[in-house]
């Protein structure tokens, strides 16, 4: 039984007796005792590294900056242009620093007839949702059954899928709170698009879960030690990639924020750092989509020679390029074409992939779960 512990007394004052601090009742006494152990210090240092360095704040900021710069350079190369080159010693690398400073100096404008509380809450929620989603992704093993992740869960894939399903609600809230016809049209498009593509997204994930026998992303990666799941689940990979592109609103599936039609969709009215948060969340979503695609279909951190994290980052970088390249190569689909592709083409393909996975595991027993 843990008895209450006394904290050290206050420093002695000449002429006065020592003044002891009050005795803490349970469970605070146990908490204070635990905070004085070496295990707590190791936990605190590791958690700080994860939150502040990788996959936390420093990684998010660095990836967002490099992704924006890389996307602009990529589109410039496709268009036979140079892209940003004025700011920075080479290749305009500091252009994003200049853009960030510019956004910091911009005024945050609140529309007069907007629902102000929800209007300012939406950018915070959309960025927080992206960061929380990143917390459940395992990045590399650190020991038997242990992985470098902010929060490890055996149901990490289900949790991420649930977090994905919250995105349309935040977009609808932003569109409604802005009290603008363009933002409301974008919000309605978000509801239609994300609902249409969540079903094939779930079905493509289901085929991977059948092959791995687990909702744990780390176990899914370990199941691909001998063969990547893109081999038996090629149809599922195609469906997942397209559905994820729709979920993160990348061209040609970005009807939610079609600039030529509805300015910037549900985010039209936002300025300053609120706009910066929205843009940063979009690139964090690209990173999440790339990590998930690599983990589910491309073996995650498996690869010869290099550190597991290096392999995962290489795969993530290549996939990020493919998510971004559509902006310069494909025309945007109309909303009827987009919904038709989701409901009438991707869902049947995903169902075929689920059937193939069931046959491989339970009938032919080619893959042992």
N, C-alpha and C positions, 0 to 999 in steps of 0.2 A: 504493500500500500504506500503510495506517495504522500508524505506529510508535507504541510506547508513549509516553505523555506523562508528564512529571514534574509533580506537584502543587507548589504554592508551599511554600517552607520555613516551618518554625515560626518565631515571633518570636525575634530574637537575644537571648540572655541574656548579660549582661556577663561576660567571662572565659571564655566557651565558644564554640566554633565553631558556625556555623549547622547546624541539624539538618534535612536534607531528609526529606520524607515518602517512603515507598516508591513505586516505579514500579508502576503498575497494569498487569497483563497484559490482553491482549484477552480478551473484548470490553468489559471495564469501562472501558478508556481511551476507547473510542469513545463509550460511554454518558455518561461525565463530560464529554467534549468537546461532545456534543449538548446536554446539560443547560445548557451555558453560552451557547447560541445564542438568538437572538430567536424562532426558530420554536418552540423548546421552551416558552418563556415564554407565547407565544400559545396553544399547545396546552394548557398547564397551566391558564391562566385560563379558556379555553373549557370544558375538562372540569370544572373546579370549578363554573362556573356551571350546567352541565348536571346535575351530581350534587347540588348543594346548593340550587339555585333552581328551575330548570325544565328538564326534567320531574322533577327530583329531590325532595329531602327537603321543601323549603318548599312546593312545589306539592302534594305528597301530603298533608302535614299540613293545609294550608289547604282543599284539596278535601274531605278526609274530614270536617273540622269543618263546613264549609258544607253538605255533602251530608246529614249527619245532622240538622243544624238544619232544612235545607230539607225533608227528608222528613217530619220531625215536624210542621212547619207545613202541609205539603201534606195529610197525613192529617187533621190537625185541621180544615182548611178543608172537606174532603170530609165529615167527620163532624159538621160544624156546631159545632166547638169552636174554642178560641183557640190551644191549644198552649203551648209554653214562653214565658213573658213576664216572669217575676220578675227574672231575672239579666241585667244589662246595661242600657244606656241606652235601647235601642229593641228591641222585638220579641223580647226574651229572647235576644239574639244571643250573649251570653257564657255561655249555659247549657252549651255544649259544653266551655268552659274549666273550668267547675265540675265537669262530669262527668269530665274528664280528671284534674283534681286529686284527685277522689274515687277514681278507679281507681289512681292512684299510691299512695294511702294504704291500699289494700286489701292484705290478706295473700295471698300466692301459696300456695294450699293444694295439697299433693301427696297424692293418695289413697294410703293405706297399702299396698295390694296392687298398685299400678300398676307398670309397667315404667318406672322413673323417667327414665332417660336419653332414651328415645324419647318419653315423655310430655312432657318439657320441650322436646324438639327440634321437635315438630310445629308449634307456633305460629310458631317462627322460620322454619321451612321454608315454611309457607304464605304468610307475609308476604314472604319473600325471593323466592318464585316470582312473586308479583304485581309486585314491583319490577323483577325481571329482565325480565319480559314487557314492562313499560312502556319498557324501555331500547331495544327494537327498533322502536318506533313513530316514524316521521318526522312532524314537526309543521308545518314550513313550509320552503320553499326559501330558502337563503341565498346562492345563486349558481348558475350553470349546472352542473347535475349534482350539486350539494351541498345537503344538507338538515340541518335542526336535529334531530339525534337523538343519543342517547348512543352507539349502535353501529349503523353502517349496514351492511346486508347485502343482497345481491341476492335472498336467499332468506328475507327477514324473515317472510313469511307462513307458510312452512313451519316456521320456528323457533318462532313463536308458537303454531302448532297443536301442535307437539311439547310445548311447555311446558304447554299446556292439558291434554294427556293425562297429565301427572304429578299433577294434582290428586287424582284418586281414590286414588292410592297413599298420599299424605300423609294423607288422611282415614281410610283404612283403618288406617294406622299409629297415628293418634291414637285411633281407636276401640278398637283392640287394646291399646294401651299403657295406656289408662285402666282397663282390666279391669272394665268395667261393662256390664251387659246393654243398657242404653239406647244407650251409645256404640257398641257393636258392631252393634246394629240400624241405627243411623244410618250406620255405615261400610258395611254391606252395601247399604243403600239408595243410598249414594253410588256404589258400584260399578255397580249396575243402572242408575241414572239417567244417569250421565255416559257410560257405554258406549252406551246407547241413543241419546243425543243427539249424540255425536261424529260418527256416520256422516252424518246429515243436515247437520251443521255443515260437514263436509269437502266434501260434494257441493255445498252452496250456495256455498262458496268456489271450487270448481272451475269453476262457471259464470263467475265473475268473472275467474279466471285465463285461461279460454278467450278471453274478450272482450279482455283487456288483453295477453295473450301474455307474461305475466311473473308471477313470484312476489314481485317487489319491490313493497312497498306504495307507495313513492314513484312508481314507474312506473305503478302502477294509478291513482293520483290524477291524474297527468299525462294518462293516457288518457281522463279524464273532462272535459277542458277544454271540449269542445263539447257533451257530453251525459252526464248522470249515469247510472250503471249501474242505478239503480232503474227506469229506463224499460224497457230490454230485459230486466231481471232482476227484475221485480216479485215473481214467485213465489219467487225465490231470496232476495230481501230478507225476505219474510215468514218463510221457513224459517230463515234466519240469525238473525233477531230472536228467534224462539221458541226455537231451539236455544241461543242465547247466554244467554237468560233462564234456561234449565235449567242451563247450565254454571256460572252465577254464583249459582244457587239463589235466584232471586227469585220471589215469589208470582205466579201460582198453582203454579209448578213448584219448590217448596221442600220437597218431602216429606222431604228429607235432614235438615232441622232443624225438623220439625213440632213446635211447642212443646206442643200438646195431647196428643201421642202419645208422643214420645220426648224431651221436655224441650228439648234443644238438639243432638240428634244426636251426632255424634262429638266435639263440643266441650262436652258437658254438664259435665264436671268442672272446667273451667278457670275460674280466678278472677284478680282483680287485673289487672296489665298484660299477662299472657298472654291473658286474655280481650280486653283492649284491642287487642292485636295482631291477633287473629282478626277482630274487628269492623272494624278499619281495613283489613285485607286485603279484606274484603267490599266496602267502598266503593271501594277502588282497583280492584277487579275491575269494578265498575260503570263507572268511568271508562275502563278499558281496553275494555270492551264497547262503550261509546258512541263512543270514538275509532275503533275498528275498523269499526263500522257506518257511521260517517260517511265513513271513507276508502274502504271497499269499494263503497258504494252511493250516497252523497250528495255526491260530488265533493270530499271532504276539505276542503282549505283554499281551494278555488275559490269566488269570490263577488265581486260588484261593490263597488268603493269602499273597503272596509275592508282592513286588513292581513290577510294570509292566516291568521295565528294567531288573530286575532279571529273570523274566520269559523269556523274549526275549533272554537274554544271555544264559540261560540254553538250550533253544531250538537250538540256534545257535551253541553252543558247541557240542551237540549231533549230529547235522547235519554235522558239520565239521568233526567229527570222521568218519561218513559214507562216506563223500567225499574222505577222506584220506585212508580208509581201503582197497580200491581196489588195491592199489600198491602191497599189499602182498597176495591178495587172487585171483585175476583174471589175466589171461594172456592177453597181448595186442592184440587187433584186427588188422588184416591186413587192408590196406586202402580200399580194395574192400568190405570187410565185414562191415567196419565202414560206408562207404557211402551207402551201401545197407540198413543197419539198419536205417539210417537217412531218406532216400528218400522213401523207400518202406515199412517200418514198422511203424516208429513213426508218420509220417504224416497222414496215415489212422487212427491210434488210436487217434490222436489229433482232426481230423475232427469228429470222432464219439463222442468225449467228447464235442465239440462245439455244435453238434446236441442235445446231452442230455441236455446241459445247456439251449439251446433255448426252448426245450420242457418244462423243469421245470419252466422257468420264464414266457414264453409267451403263452403256451398252457395249461398246468396243473395249472399254477399260484401257485405252491407249495411254491416258493420263491418270495416274493414281493420286487421289487427293489425300 
